[in-house]
C-alpha cells in the first residue's frame, strides 16, 4: 500500500487516475508514465472542497 510521505496515511487514486491524493495532507501527487511521484516538491495542494467531492469520501463523517 502506498502512503503519503508527509502524514503516512493512505493515498486515494483520483477519478481520472492521474494522481494519488492524500486527504490528510490535502496534497495530490502526480502519476507520470505509471510511476507515482511521491515527492513533496512534486505535489500540489488540493482545495478542501475538491476533497469533499471525492467518491470515497461521499457520505463519510467529517
C-alpha positions in Angstrom: 0.0 0.0 0.0 1.3 3.5 -0.9 1.2 6.1 1.8 1.6 9.8 1.9 5.3 10.7 2.6 4.2 13.5 4.9 1.4 12.0 7.0 1.9 8.3 6.4 -1.8 7.9 5.7 -3.5 6.1 2.9 -3.5 7.6 -0.6 -6.6 7.6 -2.8 -6.5 7.3 -6.6 -8.1 10.3 -8.4 -11.1 9.7 -10.6 -9.0 10.3 -13.7 -6.3 8.0 -12.4 -3.6 10.7 -12.9 -2.9 11.5 -9.2 -2.7 9.9 -5.8 -4.4 12.1 -3.2 -3.6 12.5 0.5 -6.8 13.7 2.2 -5.0 14.2 5.5 -2.3 16.4 3.9 -4.5 17.9 1.3 -1.9 17.1 -1.4 -2.1 15.4 -4.8 0.9 13.5 -6.1 1.1 13.1 -9.9 1.4 9.7 -11.6 3.8 10.0 -14.6 4.0 7.1 -17.1 2.6 4.8 -14.4 5.0 5.9 -11.7 3.7 7.8 -8.7 5.9 10.8 -7.8 5.7 10.9 -4.0 8.0 13.8 -3.5 6.6 16.8 -1.7 8.2 19.0 -4.3 6.1 17.3 -7.0 2.8 17.5 -5.0 0.1 20.1 -5.5 -2.2 21.5 -2.8 -5.8 20.3 -3.1 -8.7 22.6 -2.3 -10.8 21.2 0.7 -14.0 21.5 -1.4 -12.4 19.2 -4.1 -11.6 16.7 -1.4 -15.3 16.5 -0.4 -16.2 15.6 -3.9 -14.0 12.5 -3.9 -16.2 9.4 -4.4 -14.5 7.6 -1.5 -15.4 10.4 0.9 -19.1 11.0 0.0 -21.2 10.0 2.9 -18.2 9.8 5.3 -18.4 11.8 8.5 -16.2 14.9 8.7 
